[in-house]
Amino acid sequence: MKIEYLIVFKTSEKVCNSIKTFKNLLQADDLITISSNNIKYKNKDFKIIIGHGEITDKSQKFFQLEVNYEEADDAIMLLQELLKRIRGLVNKFGGEMNVIWDDLGMYNAKKSYPIICELENLLRKLISKFMLTNIGTNWTKETLPNEVRDAVSKSKRPNNNLLHNVDFIHLADFLFKPYQTKFISELFEKIKKCNSVQDLELEDLKTYIPKSNWQRYFKAVVECEDEFLLKRWSKLYELRCLVAHNNFLTNNEFNEILELTEQIEKPLKEALEKLNEIIIPDEEKEQIVENVTSNLNEAVGEYLNYWKLITQEISDAHSRLVKEANKNYTSKQQVIALIKDGHLKQEFLDELQPLGEFRNILVHKNLNSDFTKDTLEAKNNLIENFYNKRVFLEEPFF
């Protein structure tokens, strides 16, 4: 193992003018002794190399400190303690530590990778089984975006789970990201029609609160909050990025990875064990598929979000303006009722229908459907323009 620091002091501070005085600084700690090319800490010897130079234009001097040890495992803790004490001494005397090489940090990173990878695949397994057992074997085909589908088809492992194409941080969105299944405008209409608070039912009001799939279906069988898991997954993502980008990982960061992994792993395993206890009503499966589709592809998610905004305003207009409003109407039926009552014009429905048809292709498309990145961008522009020019007030649309 090799750990290499470049330590810089300002020449004006008159500290450590030579290698000898630098060694004296390190030996200010009673547990550190330096002799020749060895540094001893708690009766354990480590080899060191010390270099010295000056940065004349910057009025600074530097020391290059290299600590080496061949037998890694049996002295890791002592080596970590020694380096911590060295950093403390340098900081105390106004020096600036710069890490040039850190085998210890890479050692921690190498140990961390399989731990994080196993947890990541555990979540993929849970999502896959959850979808397969509740939506069916075709859920991947129905929700697979074109770009991901092409990547999978060209892969040497075409049967690979599509969730392996989803980024670590977005993987958690499948279970932990809250979403609404009811329009808030419907709640406003209920409130308007009430004469007193007693006319409102608490359980009905709660159905308007955004909830994650974890909260909807797993919380009843696993005693763990989605916020608890999402917060720790997000923190683990930050540490995973350090590992993935070949950054040095401190001992504290490695221990944090172990702690976070343990906290997340336990409820995920319990959820897998109790998956057969989860029953999803048929009317909620459509919403789950749409939610999963949104998370698989950013452009698809953008389109579906605009569609939700549009249908929400249609529902709101239908509730406000149609005398015999029917809450069970589809969006198309609501628009027809608004047209019949003179609040919208036929042109509105003519533009809305192809947008709705494309939404259905995104959510329920088969493998023969083909749309590229440019196609998605064009469709997003269409639905955005449609949404921006809508007027769901007392005046007719168009």
Secondary structure, DSSP 8 states (H G I E B T S, - for coil): -EEEEEEEEEGGG----SHHHHHHHHTTSTTEEEETTEEEETTEEEEEEEEEEEEGGGTEEEEEEEEE-S--GGGHHHHHHHHHHHHHHHHHTT-EEEEEEEHHHHHHHHHHHHHHHHHHHHHHHHHHHHHHHHT-TTHHHHH--HHHHHHHHHSS-TTS-GGGGS-HHHHTHHHH--B-SS-HHHHHHHHHH-SSGGGS-HHHHHTTS-B-HIIIIITTTS---HHHHHHHHHHHHHHHHHHHTT----HHHHHHHHHHHHHHHHHHHHHHHTGGG----HHHHHHHHHHHHHHH-HHHHHHHHHHHHHHHHHHHHHHHH-TT--TT--HHHHHHHHHHTTSS-HHHHHHHHHHHHHHHHHHH--TT----HHHHHHHHHHHHHHHHT---SSS---
